[in-house]
Amino acid sequence: MLRARLVVDAFVGMHETNVGDWGEVPVTSVRARLYAAFDKIAVRVADLTLTDTEVRARRWKEHGARDVSVVPVGAPDWASPTRAPETGPLQVLYYGNYIPLHGLDYVASAMTFLTDRTIEWTFIGNGSERPLIESQLRRAADGMPTRFLDHVSTYELARHIKESHVVLGVFGLSEKAGSVIANKVWQGLAGGRVVITRSSDALRELTFVSVDQLIQVDPECATDLAAQLDRLSRAHSTGELDTFTETSEWLETYVNSRASAVVQSLAERMLERGEGRTLR
């Protein structure tokens, strides 16, 4: 009898999510150690581990994974490029959960350093930390137009991206924050918007994206984010802020090529072991 092949989806680890993202239990607790152990055991027994960036692939290998393939997250079809608003103040969009991964305390700090106080902000999302962080952001806005919305539908989210000029990524200091390419980074880029996110080795995979569209900032220097937003606001006011309509096609080509390589590799392994004639 042929042994089944085990493929583990390691895009989201139990420890990094429950301990790092949500702070469900203390780092030193027994449960935190169990989460870490479960993650390591899962990739060690897997014939193949799937993850989303090269940085995370190297980490799983350090944890004992025998074989790791990278399948980039990419952007859904609804994140299609549209022209950004040509009039009005610079529109900055954040969406996601109110958790440390996203570094909204960093965003709040950056807001206090802005020279241009006409920038308009939209924050979308929920979470147990929202009341505290929302209060912090409102104080930091200090008169700048700022609105807070609950989670919205995919259709509404696409509209909000369309109405924005800048999409904010992640700014946390955790290992995960420095190793992922967040969904909203993919979506903002595919939508043709300028995306600002923390600098990380993971973003080296997107070297084909213009540095004018994918802006990386120091997650420990809030004035870096403030300076970029002030600069973008000036560019928008003079009609010099671009919409990057070709990026979506480049991203799709990149993601499809990586996914196809993984499928082809699996097909070749199965054929070598006589486990099937084709894999589609």
PEGI-V945037 format. One record per backbone hydrogen bond with DSSP energy under -1.0 kcal/mol. CO is the residue of the C=O (numbers start at 1). NH is the residue of the N-H. Records with the same first field share a line. If there is no record, write none. Layout:
CO: NH  NH
//
This chain:
6: 47  48
8: 50
13: 17
14: 18
15: 19  20
16: 21
17: 22
18: 24
26: 29
29: 33
30: 34
31: 35
32: 36
33: 37
34: 38
35: 39
36: 40
37: 41
38: 42
39: 43
40: 44
41: 45
48: 8
49: 69
50: 10
51: 71
53: 57
54: 58
55: 59
56: 60
57: 61
58: 62
59: 63
60: 65
61: 64
67: 49
69: 51
76: 79
78: 80
90: 120
91: 165  166
92: 122
93: 168
94: 124
97: 99
99: 102
101: 172
103: 107
104: 108
105: 109
106: 110
107: 111
108: 112
110: 113
120: 92
121: 147
122: 94
123: 149
124: 96
126: 98
127: 130
129: 133
130: 134
131: 135
132: 136
133: 137
134: 138
135: 139
136: 140
137: 141
138: 142
141: 144
145: 121
147: 123
149: 125
153: 157
154: 158
155: 159
156: 160
157: 161
158: 162
159: 163
161: 164
165: 194
166: 93
167: 196
170: 198
174: 178
176: 179  180
182: 186
183: 187
184: 188
185: 189
186: 190
187: 191
188: 193
189: 192
191: 82
192: 244
194: 167
195: 215
196: 169
197: 217
201: 204
202: 205
203: 206
206: 209
210: 213  214
213: 195
215: 197
217: 199
218: 221
221: 224
222: 226
223: 227
224: 228
225: 229
226: 230
227: 231
228: 232
229: 233
230: 234
231: 235
232: 236
233: 237
234: 238
235: 240
236: 239
243: 245
246: 250
247: 251
248: 252
249: 253
250: 254
251: 255
252: 256
253: 257
254: 258
255: 259
256: 260
257: 261
258: 262
259: 263
260: 264
261: 265
262: 266
263: 267
264: 268
265: 269
266: 270
267: 271
268: 272
269: 273
270: 275
//
